[in-house]
Amino acid sequence: MIRSLPSSAGIDSAIDYLQDRLGLLIPPDRRAEIEKRIQRTIAIRGMADPDWLLHALHTDEAMFEALVNEITVGETYFFRDPASFELIQKTILPDLDRGRPAGAPIHIWSAGCATGEEAYSLAILLEEEGWAERAHILATDISRDALHKARAAVYGPWALRGDGSGQLADRYFMKDAGRFRLADRFRSRVSFRYLNLASEFRPSPKDGLTRMDLILCRNVLIYLDAATTQAVARRLFDCLADGGWLLTGPSDPPLWPYAPYKTVITAAGVLYRRIDQADLQPMAETKILPKVLDHARPAAPPRAAFRPDAPQLADIPSPSGPTGRRKPGANNQNIDLALIRALADQGKISAAQQAAEEVIRRVPLSVEPRYLLATLALADGRTEEAITSLRQLLYINPSLAAAHMMLGMALLGKGDLMAARRAFENTFALSAERPEQEIVPLTDGETAGDLARAAKRQFDQLLSSLEEAI
Ligand SMILES: C[S@@+](CC[C@H](N)C(=O)[O-])C[C@H]1O[C@@H](n2cnc3c(N)ncnc32)[C@H](O)[C@@H]1O
């Protein structure tokens, strides 16, 4: 029989304890749902006295595990955010291959792997790229239940929802009674292990957390509080090999303020890189810009991106053209923007900056080059310059939600929390009033709904940090 439920004071102290131990941030709009989930779990376990709950969390690992499962969000699926996997395939793997002996091993870590789809997607990608024998994939999470499911590697169709063509299912899974069992060879290529990112983990050969060539920590940091995020940013940096890469998700908070990463902002999320040796420069492709206004350009010139086939400079006319003079116009400006991106993609940051400034001199009210300037500055750690460019841009056109969002991130990086909060509020207000599926100007196809949600998350997170600070 289910006995009476604990008082909310008991639940509150349990949530405080869990938040503290997991480094979690529970936004106010999730609180009621979490309370209900905890109440249900402990009622099923027949616990009535609220004091028992806190005591049980200290002493009874099974109760702790049960509540971890209720409080964490394990949402994931195979090849989630395909653009991230494209970045790995086309930018990161070729980079890791350069300058290494043929067949040298690479070490990859999926931190916050949930039920394993991310780690197995990597294993599949690596096999397709001919890296299967070289790659060592570690996958960690705080939910033992999720890790148990990950090791079993049997999934429902929802886990394969990104596999529109069904090719993934056909090639790599055995279908059995409506479930999909991943081929055994992939299961043996991933080691799953319990790790609380909020604990004081250190790079150590014993734990295998050292000299990582690639870490994926996607859609995890959005659930962590500010102090834990800062600590994790530094610890992940410490766990990277020189030249190693860290990939976060598009909605994750920025990490560049907290560790000396080389930062690369892309439409697929933010890439960070550890570079220790002076002679190991960020590769040409590491400066990637958001693809500006692609959706609004019917006859856009070839786009400079991280692709190996990105246009070379010779493909694109110089900003001033062969005669050195040109009339301002939409087509010219598109060419200029492509040039700026190509320069940036090739690591020629100051040339890209000069080209953007040149466009601004010619067309002072143009917004895209200012946005590109801000992106360049931010990726380069020149936060103040980014803020100035964004403020100028918003003076010209205050309704650009993407610019408010980037301003919020820059202000966050600078530690100006109140101003960042206003910027996220503005982003939310501007994008929430647009149709959910409308593409936001200045972004690479991001919808108004996505941007509104990302801004709200940042806003809620900030609000909690500000409340904690008071
Ligand atoms: C939304 S899933 C992300 C899964 C995958 N990375 C992806 O992007 O699809 C978030 C995962 O982070 C895990 N997590 C939350 N807090 C954690 C912590 N302190 N340490 C380790 N994992 C944590 C949760 O258990 C959950 O499985």
The ligand as an SDF file (V2000), in Angstrom:
LIG
                    3D

 27 29  0  0  0  0  0  0  0  0999 V2000
   19.9830   15.5180  -22.4900 C   0  0  0  0  0  0  0  0  0  0  0  0
   21.0950   14.2450  -22.1280 S   0  0  0  0  0  0  0  0  0  0  0  0
   22.3310   14.5120  -23.3420 C   0  0  0  0  0  0  0  0  0  0  0  0
   22.6960   13.2560  -24.0460 C   0  0  0  0  0  0  0  0  0  0  0  0
   23.6430   13.4560  -25.2270 C   0  0  0  0  0  0  0  0  0  0  0  0
   24.8710   14.0890  -24.8180 N   0  0  0  0  0  0  0  0  0  0  0  0
   22.9910   14.2390  -26.3140 C   0  0  0  0  0  0  0  0  0  0  0  0
   23.3320   15.3880  -26.5370 O   0  0  0  0  0  0  0  0  0  0  0  0
   22.0900   13.7040  -26.9700 O   0  0  0  0  0  0  0  0  0  0  0  0
   21.8400   14.8690  -20.6280 C   0  0  0  0  0  0  0  0  0  0  0  0
   22.5670   13.7970  -19.8360 C   0  0  0  0  0  0  0  0  0  0  0  0
   23.4200   14.4520  -18.8940 O   0  0  0  0  0  0  0  0  0  0  0  0
   23.4670   13.6540  -17.7330 C   0  0  0  0  0  0  0  0  0  0  0  0
   23.9230   14.4430  -16.5870 N   0  0  0  0  0  0  0  0  0  0  0  0
   23.2590   15.4310  -15.9400 C   0  0  0  0  0  0  0  0  0  0  0  0
   23.9870   15.8680  -14.9180 N   0  0  0  0  0  0  0  0  0  0  0  0
   25.1420   15.1680  -14.9230 C   0  0  0  0  0  0  0  0  0  0  0  0
   26.3090   15.1690  -14.0980 C   0  0  0  0  0  0  0  0  0  0  0  0
   26.4240   15.9870  -13.0420 N   0  0  0  0  0  0  0  0  0  0  0  0
   27.2990   14.3210  -14.4150 N   0  0  0  0  0  0  0  0  0  0  0  0
   27.1980   13.4810  -15.4690 C   0  0  0  0  0  0  0  0  0  0  0  0
   26.1200   13.4230  -16.2640 N   0  0  0  0  0  0  0  0  0  0  0  0
   25.1060   14.2620  -15.9970 C   0  0  0  0  0  0  0  0  0  0  0  0
   22.0380   13.1500  -17.5810 C   0  0  0  0  0  0  0  0  0  0  0  0
   21.9650   11.9970  -16.7840 O   0  0  0  0  0  0  0  0  0  0  0  0
   21.6370   12.9010  -19.0370 C   0  0  0  0  0  0  0  0  0  0  0  0
   21.8400   11.5670  -19.3790 O   0  0  0  0  0  0  0  0  0  0  0  0
  1  2  1  0
  2  3  1  0
  2 10  1  0
  3  4  1  0
  4  5  1  0
  5  6  1  0
  5  7  1  0
  7  8  2  0
  7  9  1  0
 10 11  1  0
 11 12  1  0
 11 26  1  0
 12 13  1  0
 13 14  1  0
 13 24  1  0
 14 15  1  0
 14 23  1  0
 15 16  2  0
 16 17  1  0
 17 18  1  0
 17 23  2  0
 18 19  1  0
 18 20  2  0
 20 21  1  0
 21 22  2  0
 22 23  1  0
 24 25  1  0
 24 26  1  0
 26 27  1  0
M  CHG  2   2   1   9  -1
M  END
$$$$
